Amino acid sequence: MRALAVLLSTALLAATPTLAQKPADGAEDAKLTALFADSDEASLRRNPLSALYRGDVRYAGSIGDLFTDAHQAAECAASEKDAKDLHAIDRKALSAINRIAYDVFEADTVLDLRLCHDRDLQLSFAVRPINHFQGFHLSYAELASGQGAAPFRTLADYENNLRRNREFAGAIDRIIGRFRQGMKLGIVQSKLTTRNMIEQLDLQIGKGVEGSIYAEPYADMPETIPAADQARLKAQQIALIRDSMLPALVRLRDFLRDAYLPAAREGVGLSAMKGGEKVYSYLIQRSTTLPLTAAEVHRIGLAEVARIRGEMAVAAKSAGFQGDLAELFTYMRTDKRFQPSSVDQLRQGFFAIRTRVESRIGEQFSILPRAPLDIRPTPAFKEKNAAGGEYMRGTADGTRPGVFFYNGYDLPSRYMWEMETLFLHEAEPGHHFQISLAQENAALPNFMRYGGNTAFVEGWALYAETLWKQLGMESDPWQRLGGLNDEMLRAMRLVVDSGIHAYGWDRDRSIKYMLDNSPEAVTDATAEVERYIAIPGQALAYKMGQLTISRLKARAMAELGAKFDPREFHAQVLMTGALPLTVLEKKIDDWIAAKKAA
């Protein structure tokens, strides 16, 4: 695949900047470049774990001052400074690529400042610091496990891990403090989310000291580290787990169980939380990058669900199925022909799918990632609450590959008919392409290489699923139904997420809606609904992003006719990072105009 990337990378023709082009040397361009560099470096100092995820180990010995008023104040002060410095630059005098960068930076900063300027909104997020889907207790466990972003190759890597781990208990205690603050304000998580967090903590605590996920990197250390250092490092880490890390997790678990759970709210949606309507309005804009209301999101979702149900009925006939959609969904959920016999069958299946996709990928893409892609099972400590598939970014220099995780938990619910579309979304040409190509493009400022927004990132991955025919996928009608099911899932998210957080839907009603409109397994539908409860608004991004990219592609095809090349369109979409959807639309419109004029 790397050889193919080199071969094809010379074939790109672009009417607007997309690749590693140096910006013009004008004074305003230089000021903008300096602003981006200074802002990014300051952000990495404030957020050392973010640097570590990039592969930048300069600050690897610290967690930072997460969950503090000082950290929040520093973030807001930085946003204020960024906005002031940006607006001192003459946008009209910038190069074409830098005008795009200016617009992205401005859009991101405006959203950050909206939060900073609203103390109630700020507090609402601060006093709910973790949940069962996204939380320090999960992300740090993966980071420090030896299977995550933190490197464990050198003596310095292990020493840095010990330094970070010495700060772990303090961060956990600050989380408890934030939750206590929320209890006093009457702004709390739902009982459902709280119970799930307690269960997750029970699982980590139950592993004990030697079996802890935090001990795993010390079980088999690199031979390049001297034996005496290995013994010392392992002894220090075991002592940290026993005397500091594990007791901190126990404190958090006990607090959530004994003090917080009785105070947690019964209603699962933000509509049941103090200030929840304002929070949800902000999260809709944050997730979609569009000025949408909950009512608009709900209406779009209902229309998409109806459309996809119609396509499912047609696909079912092609598969030779006799029966209505309810019977089809039951058949797809329960027939053993669709259930993998082992986790290894899933692994082999995904490797075979990759081979098929890569044989056709050059027809749609002229630039491919340099980063390798690994395919691994979801780690056991998080598989119960994890999605069916997930992607973890690699590093820009390729030293850590991108990873597609497939979930083997509750194996009968991991249907074979969803494998092709899952790979297209999470791996190639979905997340692996979009994330890798952005961070490998050194011409972009770092906030565009490594940052972005959910609507673009997830919208692209869902759009990647629509390329099934061009990439030789879903030739089996059951795989086509699997693709439609994945699209249905993202359409139902618009309905259910807004239903929960704006219209008072409860957990059971939400699960029933998903089961009534798709062959999703009960396990998956339950995990999905509990995810929407934990992270409101995030699930809206997928469909809104995909609808936007698909609409822009249709516009380009209609206006350019024979001049339209999907490889060039995909480069235009991908090679300037994850743009807010309004900025992407402006970029594609400018590209269409330039192509027509050429």
Solvent accessible surface area in square Angstrom, and as a share of the most:
residue,aa,sasa,rsa
1,M,74,0.33
2,R,140,0.51
3,A,84,0.65
4,L,56,0.28
5,A,6,0.05
6,V,107,0.61
7,L,125,0.62
8,L,26,0.13
9,S,46,0.29
10,T,119,0.69
11,A,47,0.36
12,L,24,0.12
13,L,137,0.68
14,A,46,0.36
15,A,46,0.36
16,T,23,0.13
17,P,21,0.13
18,T,0,0.00
19,L,53,0.26
20,A,72,0.56
21,Q,83,0.37
22,K,187,0.79
23,P,43,0.27
24,A,55,0.43
25,D,146,0.76
26,G,33,0.32
27,A,76,0.59
28,E,31,0.14
29,D,3,0.02
30,A,58,0.45
31,K,93,0.39
32,L,0,0.00
33,T,70,0.41
34,A,51,0.40
35,L,15,0.07
36,F,10,0.04
37,A,59,0.46
38,D,93,0.48
39,S,21,0.14
40,D,13,0.07
41,E,46,0.20
42,A,26,0.20
43,S,37,0.24
44,L,8,0.04
45,R,137,0.50
46,R,53,0.19
47,N,25,0.13
48,P,5,0.03
49,L,26,0.13
50,S,59,0.38
51,A,0,0.00
52,L,1,0.01
53,Y,73,0.28
54,R,43,0.16
55,G,39,0.37
56,D,32,0.16
57,V,70,0.40
58,R,141,0.51
59,Y,53,0.20
60,A,5,0.04
61,G,19,0.18
62,S,36,0.23
63,I,1,0.00
64,G,20,0.19
65,D,61,0.31
66,L,36,0.18
67,F,45,0.19
68,T,31,0.18
69,D,86,0.44
70,A,66,0.51
71,H,27,0.12
72,Q,36,0.16
73,A,63,0.49
74,A,41,0.32
75,E,52,0.23
76,C,22,0.13
77,A,62,0.48
78,A,21,0.16
79,S,12,0.08
80,E,78,0.35
81,K,124,0.53
82,D,20,0.10
83,A,14,0.11
84,K,155,0.66
85,D,45,0.23
86,L,1,0.00
87,H,108,0.48
88,A,72,0.56
89,I,11,0.06
90,D,74,0.38
91,R,81,0.30
92,K,180,0.76
93,A,55,0.42
94,L,6,0.03
95,S,25,0.16
96,A,41,0.32
97,I,13,0.07
98,N,10,0.05
99,R,80,0.29
100,I,19,0.10
101,A,2,0.02
102,Y,15,0.06
103,D,31,0.16
104,V,4,0.03
105,F,13,0.05
106,E,54,0.24
107,A,32,0.25
108,D,41,0.21
109,T,9,0.05
110,V,82,0.47
111,L,19,0.09
112,D,46,0.24
113,L,21,0.11
114,R,84,0.31
115,L,41,0.20
116,C,25,0.15
117,H,124,0.55
118,D,36,0.19
119,R,127,0.46
120,D,98,0.51
121,L,3,0.01
122,Q,16,0.07
123,L,26,0.13
124,S,4,0.02
125,F,58,0.24
126,A,14,0.11
127,V,0,0.00
128,R,27,0.10
129,P,28,0.17
130,I,1,0.01
131,N,17,0.08
132,H,5,0.02
133,F,48,0.20
134,Q,100,0.45
135,G,12,0.12
136,F,13,0.05
137,H,0,0.00
138,L,24,0.12
139,S,52,0.34
140,Y,2,0.01
141,A,0,0.00
142,E,32,0.15
143,L,2,0.01
144,A,0,0.00
145,S,5,0.03
146,G,30,0.29
147,Q,100,0.44
148,G,8,0.07
149,A,3,0.02
150,A,4,0.03
151,P,19,0.12
152,F,27,0.11
153,R,137,0.50
154,T,68,0.39
155,L,66,0.33
156,A,60,0.47
157,D,15,0.08
158,Y,3,0.01
159,E,38,0.17
160,N,25,0.13
161,N,0,0.00
162,L,0,0.00
163,R,118,0.43
164,R,2,0.01
165,N,0,0.00
166,R,125,0.46
167,E,65,0.29
168,F,0,0.00
169,A,15,0.12
170,G,33,0.31
171,A,0,0.00
172,I,0,0.00
173,D,60,0.31
174,R,71,0.26
175,I,0,0.00
176,I,18,0.09
177,G,37,0.35
178,R,19,0.07
179,F,0,0.00
180,R,119,0.44
181,Q,56,0.25
182,G,0,0.00
183,M,59,0.26
184,K,179,0.76
185,L,64,0.32
186,G,42,0.41
187,I,15,0.08
188,V,13,0.07
189,Q,8,0.04
190,S,1,0.01
191,K,28,0.12
192,L,26,0.13
193,T,2,0.01
194,T,0,0.00
195,R,129,0.47
196,N,19,0.10
197,M,0,0.00
198,I,18,0.09
199,E,77,0.35
200,Q,17,0.07
201,L,0,0.00
202,D,62,0.32
203,L,79,0.39
204,Q,13,0.06
205,I,27,0.14
206,G,68,0.65
207,K,101,0.43
208,G,26,0.25
209,V,36,0.21
210,E,124,0.56
211,G,44,0.42
212,S,6,0.04
213,I,18,0.09
214,Y,4,0.01
215,A,9,0.07
216,E,92,0.41
217,P,11,0.07
218,Y,5,0.02
219,A,84,0.65
220,D,128,0.66
221,M,16,0.07
222,P,37,0.24
223,E,170,0.76
224,T,118,0.69
225,I,4,0.02
226,P,76,0.48
227,A,84,0.65
228,A,81,0.63
229,D,31,0.16
230,Q,46,0.20
231,A,66,0.51
232,R,87,0.32
233,L,0,0.00
234,K,86,0.36
235,A,63,0.49
236,Q,64,0.28
237,Q,0,0.00
238,I,24,0.12
239,A,32,0.25
240,L,25,0.12
241,I,1,0.01
242,R,124,0.45
243,D,91,0.47
244,S,27,0.18
245,M,1,0.00
246,L,29,0.14
247,P,43,0.27
248,A,0,0.00
249,L,3,0.01
250,V,45,0.26
251,R,102,0.37
252,L,0,0.00
253,R,39,0.14
254,D,42,0.22
255,F,12,0.05
256,L,0,0.00
257,R,108,0.39
258,D,88,0.46
259,A,35,0.27
260,Y,0,0.00
261,L,36,0.18
262,P,93,0.59
263,A,47,0.36
264,A,6,0.05
265,R,27,0.10
266,E,136,0.61
267,G,29,0.27
268,V,15,0.09
269,G,4,0.03
270,L,1,0.00
271,S,60,0.39
272,A,57,0.44
273,M,12,0.05
274,K,126,0.54
275,G,50,0.48
276,G,2,0.02
277,E,150,0.67
278,K,91,0.38
279,V,2,0.01
280,Y,5,0.02
281,S,56,0.36
282,Y,4,0.01
283,L,24,0.12
284,I,2,0.01
285,Q,58,0.26
286,R,84,0.31
287,S,10,0.07
288,T,0,0.00
289,T,19,0.11
290,L,31,0.15
291,P,116,0.73
292,L,36,0.18
293,T,76,0.44
294,A,20,0.15
295,A,37,0.29
296,E,60,0.27
297,V,0,0.00
298,H,26,0.12
299,R,148,0.54
300,I,53,0.27
301,G,0,0.00
302,L,82,0.41
303,A,66,0.51
304,E,21,0.09
305,V,8,0.05
306,A,66,0.51
307,R,96,0.35
308,I,0,0.00
309,R,79,0.29
310,G,39,0.38
311,E,70,0.31
312,M,2,0.01
313,A,41,0.32
314,V,102,0.58
315,A,9,0.07
316,A,6,0.05
317,K,161,0.68
318,S,84,0.54
319,A,23,0.18
320,G,52,0.50
321,F,35,0.14
322,Q,159,0.71
323,G,48,0.46
324,D,86,0.45
325,L,23,0.11
326,A,66,0.51
327,E,96,0.43
328,L,1,0.00
329,F,3,0.01
330,T,72,0.42
331,Y,62,0.23
332,M,1,0.01
333,R,43,0.16
334,T,84,0.49
335,D,42,0.22
336,K,165,0.70
337,R,141,0.52
338,F,9,0.04
339,Q,41,0.18
340,P,8,0.05
341,S,98,0.63
342,S,43,0.28
343,V,59,0.34
344,D,63,0.32
345,Q,66,0.30
346,L,6,0.03
347,R,95,0.35
348,Q,102,0.45
349,G,21,0.20
350,F,3,0.01
351,F,72,0.30
352,A,56,0.43
353,I,10,0.05
354,R,50,0.18
355,T,95,0.55
356,R,94,0.34
357,V,0,0.00
358,E,43,0.19
359,S,88,0.56
360,R,86,0.31
361,I,1,0.00
362,G,19,0.19
363,E,89,0.40
364,Q,16,0.07
365,F,4,0.02
366,S,3,0.02
367,I,21,0.11
368,L,5,0.02
369,P,2,0.01
370,R,143,0.52
371,A,6,0.04
372,P,44,0.28
373,L,14,0.07
374,D,51,0.26
375,I,14,0.07
376,R,63,0.23
377,P,69,0.44
378,T,7,0.04
379,P,29,0.18
380,A,74,0.58
381,F,27,0.11
382,K,47,0.20
383,E,40,0.18
384,K,98,0.42
385,N,38,0.19
386,A,8,0.06
387,A,24,0.18
388,G,23,0.22
389,G,4,0.04
390,E,40,0.18
391,Y,33,0.12
392,M,23,0.10
393,R,58,0.21
394,G,1,0.01
395,T,7,0.04
396,A,20,0.15
397,D,108,0.56
398,G,23,0.22
399,T,88,0.51
400,R,30,0.11
401,P,25,0.16
402,G,0,0.00
403,V,0,0.00
404,F,0,0.00
405,F,9,0.04
406,Y,4,0.02
407,N,2,0.01
408,G,14,0.14
409,Y,71,0.27
410,D,57,0.29
411,L,36,0.18
412,P,75,0.47
413,S,6,0.04
414,R,9,0.03
415,Y,8,0.03
416,M,45,0.20
417,W,4,0.01
418,E,23,0.10
419,M,9,0.04
420,E,13,0.06
421,T,1,0.01
422,L,23,0.11
423,F,0,0.00
424,L,0,0.00
425,H,2,0.01
426,E,17,0.08
427,A,0,0.00
428,E,0,0.00
429,P,0,0.00
430,G,0,0.00
431,H,11,0.05
432,H,1,0.00
433,F,0,0.00
434,Q,4,0.02
435,I,21,0.11
436,S,1,0.00
437,L,6,0.03
438,A,3,0.02
439,Q,1,0.01
440,E,16,0.07
441,N,5,0.02
442,A,75,0.58
443,A,27,0.21
444,L,7,0.03
445,P,26,0.16
446,N,50,0.26
447,F,36,0.15
448,M,6,0.03
449,R,39,0.14
450,Y,37,0.14
451,G,40,0.39
452,G,41,0.40
453,N,20,0.10
454,T,41,0.24
455,A,0,0.00
456,F,0,0.00
457,V,29,0.17
458,E,22,0.10
459,G,0,0.00
460,W,0,0.00
461,A,0,0.00
462,L,3,0.01
463,Y,2,0.01
464,A,0,0.00
465,E,9,0.04
466,T,51,0.30
467,L,1,0.00
468,W,48,0.17
469,K,138,0.58
470,Q,65,0.29
471,L,1,0.00
472,G,27,0.26
473,M,4,0.02
474,E,6,0.03
475,S,101,0.65
476,D,67,0.35
477,P,46,0.29
478,W,23,0.08
479,Q,27,0.12
480,R,48,0.17
481,L,1,0.01
482,G,0,0.00
483,G,5,0.05
484,L,3,0.01
485,N,0,0.00
486,D,10,0.05
487,E,28,0.13
488,M,0,0.00
489,L,14,0.07
490,R,13,0.05
491,A,0,0.00
492,M,0,0.00
493,R,5,0.02
494,L,0,0.00
495,V,0,0.00
496,V,0,0.00
497,D,0,0.00
498,S,0,0.00
499,G,0,0.00
500,I,0,0.00
501,H,2,0.01
502,A,39,0.31
503,Y,110,0.42
504,G,52,0.50
505,W,20,0.07
506,D,78,0.40
507,R,76,0.28
508,D,97,0.50
509,R,135,0.49
510,S,0,0.00
511,I,17,0.09
512,K,126,0.53
513,Y,40,0.15
514,M,0,0.00
515,L,40,0.20
516,D,71,0.37
517,N,14,0.07
518,S,0,0.00
519,P,0,0.00
520,E,10,0.04
521,A,6,0.04
522,V,90,0.52
523,T,44,0.25
524,D,19,0.10
525,A,0,0.00
526,T,30,0.17
527,A,28,0.22
528,E,17,0.08
529,V,0,0.00
530,E,20,0.09
531,R,18,0.07
532,Y,1,0.00
533,I,7,0.03
534,A,5,0.04
535,I,15,0.08
536,P,12,0.08
537,G,0,0.00
538,Q,33,0.15
539,A,2,0.01
540,L,0,0.00
541,A,0,0.00
542,Y,9,0.03
543,K,0,0.00
544,M,13,0.06
545,G,0,0.00
546,Q,10,0.05
547,L,52,0.26
548,T,7,0.04
549,I,0,0.00
550,S,34,0.22
551,R,108,0.39
552,L,0,0.00
553,K,26,0.11
554,A,59,0.46
555,R,68,0.25
556,A,0,0.00
557,M,96,0.43
558,A,86,0.66
559,E,81,0.37
560,L,11,0.06
561,G,46,0.44
562,A,115,0.89
563,K,94,0.40
564,F,31,0.13
565,D,40,0.21
566,P,35,0.22
567,R,78,0.29
568,E,12,0.05
569,F,0,0.00
570,H,0,0.00
571,A,7,0.06
572,Q,0,0.00
573,V,1,0.00
574,L,2,0.01
575,M,9,0.04
576,T,0,0.00
577,G,0,0.00
578,A,6,0.04
579,L,0,0.00
580,P,5,0.03
581,L,1,0.00
582,T,74,0.43
583,V,16,0.09
584,L,0,0.00
585,E,44,0.20
586,K,111,0.47
587,K,5,0.02
588,I,0,0.00
589,D,51,0.27
590,D,62,0.32
591,W,0,0.00
592,I,5,0.03
593,A,59,0.46
594,A,39,0.31
595,K,35,0.15
596,K,108,0.46
597,A,90,0.69
598,A,107,0.83
